[in-house]
Amino acid sequence: MTKQKIWLDGKLVDWDKANFHLLTHTLHYGSGAFEGIRAYATASGPAVFRLDDHLKRFVYSAKVFGLKMPYKIKELKGAIIDLLKINRLEEGYIRPIVFYGNKMGLVPTGAPIHVAIAAWPWGKYLAKDRVAVKISKFIRLHPKSTVIDAKLSGHYANSIVASMEAKDLGFDEALLLDHEGNIAEGPGENIFFIKDRTLVTPQPGSILPGITRDSIKRIAKDLKYKLVEKKIRPAEIKNYAEAFFVGTAVEVCPIARINNFKFKGSEQATELQKTYNDTVRGKIKKYKKWLTYSK
């Protein structure tokens, strides 16, 4: 039994007592919004990476389901910092979620709204230095079937089936195409390709434009990479020397192969990976504005 606490509806509760009724609406229908955030150990103490940006998206995503956030961003920030201190976390993963409580029926009008934040130690999502990726038979959600740039609980049913399929076939992760047959993203990651210090990444429209993705775009520009956002066909993969995933959970993860195509290496992806790792740990002055310290 862990001694850690979870922040739930404005109060700190024991980890094992943060429970809800079986008929919680979001459990049945996916009607919630959440964020994945990381805190890192730095020379100045634990720091949360791009906390404001994550919480702004959290509030935006909640509005899609009519989830009126009961707390201001300032209150949520304070709750996260307090949680890191109380749980004595130098590094960890932070999961805020807003969801509907006990009510059945598709339309959640009148259901209670709950907000919870958990934080725990969690290593890199894909632990290998370079991963094998399978293009999935499942496509990314059609952008006209949902609000594609919101981080909604229900969206991840699509991610789960794609990731499970890839792992069952002996791969480390999946890659989903969009409704037009273009490369979209991984189940929980954005993707970049590299050739001659040019980064190419799928354009917004059928992807969740991630906060890590945005960070890498800015870092790459500072490192004098050229950046191109465009539609990418699977047949174009062979034109690139390197590829890598990015995301809060996965951080920066070079890709060894997609299906049977093997990339030549990961030298430039590793350069970006190292710069990102130094950034989140407060080692690069120009990016310290992205850090919120808990001490």
C-alpha positions in Angstrom: 0.0 0.0 0.0 1.6 3.3 -1.1 1.7 6.3 1.2 1.4 8.7 -1.7 -1.5 11.2 -2.0 -3.8 12.1 -4.8 -5.3 15.5 -5.2 -9.1 15.0 -5.6 -11.7 17.8 -5.8 -9.5 20.2 -3.8 -8.4 17.8 -1.1 -5.5 15.4 -0.7 -6.6 11.8 -0.2 -4.7 8.5 0.3 -3.7 6.9 -3.0 -5.8 3.7 -2.3 -8.9 5.7 -1.3 -9.3 7.8 -4.5 -12.2 5.6 -5.7 -15.4 6.2 -7.6 -18.7 4.5 -8.3 -19.0 1.8 -11.0 -21.5 3.9 -12.9 -19.1 6.9 -13.3 -20.1 8.4 -16.7 -16.5 8.8 -18.0 -15.6 5.2 -17.2 -18.4 4.0 -19.6 -18.3 6.7 -22.3 -14.8 8.2 -22.2 -16.2 11.7 -21.5 -13.1 13.1 -19.8 -10.1 15.2 -20.6 -6.6 14.7 -19.2 -3.0 15.8 -19.5 0.3 14.0 -19.3 3.0 16.2 -17.6 6.5 15.5 -16.4 8.6 16.9 -13.5 12.4 16.6 -13.6 15.2 16.9 -11.2 17.3 20.0 -11.7 20.1 21.8 -9.9 17.5 24.1 -8.4 15.1 21.3 -7.3 12.2 19.6 -9.0 10.8 21.5 -12.0 7.6 20.8 -14.1 8.1 21.2 -17.8 5.7 23.6 -19.6 3.1 23.4 -16.9 1.2 26.5 -18.0 0.9 25.2 -21.6 -0.3 21.8 -20.4 -3.0 23.3 -18.1 -4.2 25.7 -20.8 -4.8 22.7 -23.1 -6.4 20.8 -20.2 -9.0 23.5 -19.8 -9.5 23.8 -23.6 -10.0 20.0 -23.9 -12.5 19.9 -21.0 -14.8 22.4 -22.8 -15.3 20.0 -25.7 -17.4 17.8 -23.3 -19.0 20.7 -21.5 -16.8 20.1 -18.5 -16.7 23.4 -16.8 -13.4 23.5 -14.9 -14.2 24.1 -11.2 -10.7 25.4 -10.6 -8.6 28.2 -12.1 -5.3 27.4 -13.7 -3.5 29.1 -10.8 -5.2 26.7 -8.4 -4.3 23.6 -10.5 -0.7 24.7 -10.6 -0.6 25.1 -6.9 -2.1 21.7 -6.4 0.5 20.1 -8.7 3.4 21.7 -6.9 2.0 20.7 -3.5 1.5 17.2 -4.7 5.1 16.9 -5.8 6.3 18.2 -2.4 4.0 15.9 -0.3 4.9 12.8 -2.4 8.6 13.8 -2.2 9.0 13.5 -6.0 12.2 14.7 -7.5 11.1 13.4 -10.9 7.8 12.0 -11.9 4.8 11.8 -14.2 1.8 14.0 -13.5 -1.8 13.1 -14.6 -4.5 15.7 -14.2 -8.0 14.5 -15.3 -11.4 16.1 -15.3 -14.4 13.8 -15.6 -18.1 13.3 -15.1 -19.2 11.3 -12.1 -22.1 9.0 -11.3 -24.7 9.2 -14.1 -25.8 6.8 -16.9 -27.0 7.8 -20.4 -24.9 9.2 -23.2 -25.6 12.9 -22.5 -23.9 13.8 -19.2 -25.9 16.9 -18.4 -26.4 17.2 -14.7 -23.6 14.8 -13.7 -21.2 15.9 -11.1 -17.8 17.1 -12.4 -14.6 15.9 -10.7 -11.0 16.9 -11.0 -8.1 14.7 -9.9 -4.3 14.9 -10.1 -2.0 12.0 -9.5 1.8 12.0 -9.6 4.2 9.1 -9.4 7.7 8.0 -10.5 7.6 6.8 -14.1 10.5 6.1 -16.4 10.7 6.5 -20.2 7.6 5.1 -21.9 9.6 3.3 -24.6 12.7 2.2 -22.9 14.8 1.1 -25.9 17.4 3.4 -27.4 15.8 2.9 -30.9 12.4 1.3 -31.5 10.7 -0.8 -34.2 7.4 0.6 -35.5 4.5 -0.9 -37.4 2.1 1.0 -39.5 -1.2 0.1 -38.1 -4.3 -1.2 -39.9 -6.3 1.2 -37.7 -6.4 4.8 -38.9 -6.2 8.0 -36.7 -9.6 9.4 -35.9 -11.2 11.4 -38.7 -10.8 15.1 -37.8 -14.5 15.7 -38.6 -15.6 13.0 -36.2 -14.2 14.8 -33.1 -12.2 17.8 -31.9 -8.9 16.4 -33.0 -6.6 18.8 -31.1 -8.3 18.1 -27.7 -6.8 15.6 -25.4 -9.9 13.5 -24.6 -10.1 10.2 -22.8 -12.2 8.6 -25.4 -9.7 9.3 -28.2 -7.3 6.8 -26.7 -9.5 3.7 -27.5 -8.1 4.3 -31.0 -4.5 4.4 -29.6 -5.0 1.3 -27.5 -6.1 -1.0 -30.4 -3.2 0.3 -32.6 -0.6 -0.2 -30.0 -1.8 -3.6 -29.0 -1.8 -4.7 -32.6 1.8 -3.5 -33.1 3.1 -5.3 -29.9 1.3 -8.5 -30.8 3.2 -8.4 -34.1 6.5 -8.0 -32.3 7.0 -4.3 -32.7 7.5 -1.7 -30.0 5.0 0.8 -31.1 2.4 1.6 -33.8 2.2 4.4 -36.4 -1.3 5.5 -37.5 -2.2 6.9 -40.9 -5.0 9.5 -41.3 -8.2 9.2 -43.3 -6.3 10.2 -46.5 -3.6 7.6 -46.1 -1.0 10.1 -44.9 1.2 9.5 -41.9 -0.4 11.0 -38.8 1.2 10.0 -35.4 1.9 7.2 -33.0 -0.7 6.1 -30.4 0.7 8.6 -27.9 3.5 10.3 -29.8 4.1 12.8 -32.6 6.7 11.8 -35.3 9.5 13.6 -37.1 11.7 12.5 -40.0 15.1 13.9 -40.8 17.2 14.3 -43.9 20.2 16.7 -44.4 19.4 18.6 -41.2 15.8 19.2 -42.3 13.0 18.0 -40.0 9.8 16.9 -41.6 6.7 16.3 -39.6 3.0 15.8 -40.4 1.1 19.1 -40.5 -1.8 19.8 -38.1 -5.3 18.6 -39.1 -5.3 14.9 -38.2 -2.9 15.0 -35.3 -2.8 16.2 -31.7 -0.1 18.9 -32.0 1.8 18.0 -28.9 3.6 20.3 -26.5 6.8 18.2 -26.8 6.4 18.5 -30.6 6.3 22.3 -30.2 9.3 22.2 -27.9 11.3 20.2 -30.5 10.3 22.6 -33.2 11.8 25.5 -31.2 14.9 23.6 -30.2 15.5 22.5 -33.8 15.2 26.0 -35.1 17.8 27.2 -32.5 20.1 24.3 -33.6 19.8 25.6 -37.2 17.6 22.8 -38.5 15.1 23.5 -41.3 11.6 22.6 -40.4 8.9 21.4 -42.9 5.3 20.6 -41.9 3.5 18.7 -44.7 1.5 15.7 -45.7 3.7 12.6 -45.7 2.8 9.4 -47.6 4.1 6.1 -46.3 6.0 5.6 -49.5 8.1 8.6 -48.7 9.6 7.0 -45.5 12.5 5.6 -47.6 13.5 9.2 -48.5 14.6 9.9 -44.9 17.8 9.0 -43.0 16.3 9.1 -39.5 13.0 9.3 -37.7 12.0 9.8 -34.1 8.9 9.9 -31.8 8.3 12.8 -29.3 5.8 13.1 -26.5 5.6 13.8 -22.8 5.7 10.1 -21.9 8.1 9.0 -24.6 10.2 12.2 -24.5 12.5 11.9 -27.6 12.8 8.4 -28.9 14.8 7.5 -32.1 13.1 5.0 -34.5 15.2 2.1 -35.9 12.7 0.9 -38.5 9.1 1.3 -39.7 7.7 -1.9 -41.0 10.7 -3.5 -42.9 12.4 -0.2 -43.7 15.5 0.4 -41.6 16.8 3.9 -41.0 20.5 4.6 -41.5 21.1 5.9 -38.0 20.0 8.3 -35.3 22.9 10.8 -35.0 20.8 14.0 -35.5 17.8 12.5 -33.5 20.2 11.8 -30.7 21.5 15.4 -30.8 17.9 16.7 -30.4 17.3 14.1 -27.7 20.3 15.3 -25.7 19.3 18.9 -26.1 15.8 18.1 -25.0 17.0 16.2 -22.0 19.2 19.1 -21.0 16.3 21.5 -21.5 13.9 19.8 -19.2 16.6 19.5 -16.5 17.3 23.2 -16.5 20.8 23.0 -18.1 20.1 25.4 -21.0 19.4 29.0 -19.9 17.3 30.1 -22.8 14.7 27.4 -22.1 14.4 27.9 -18.3 11.3 29.9 -18.9 9.6 26.5 -19.7 10.2 25.3 -16.1 8.1 25.7 -13.0 10.0 24.9 -9.9 8.5 23.2 -6.9 10.9 24.5 -4.3 
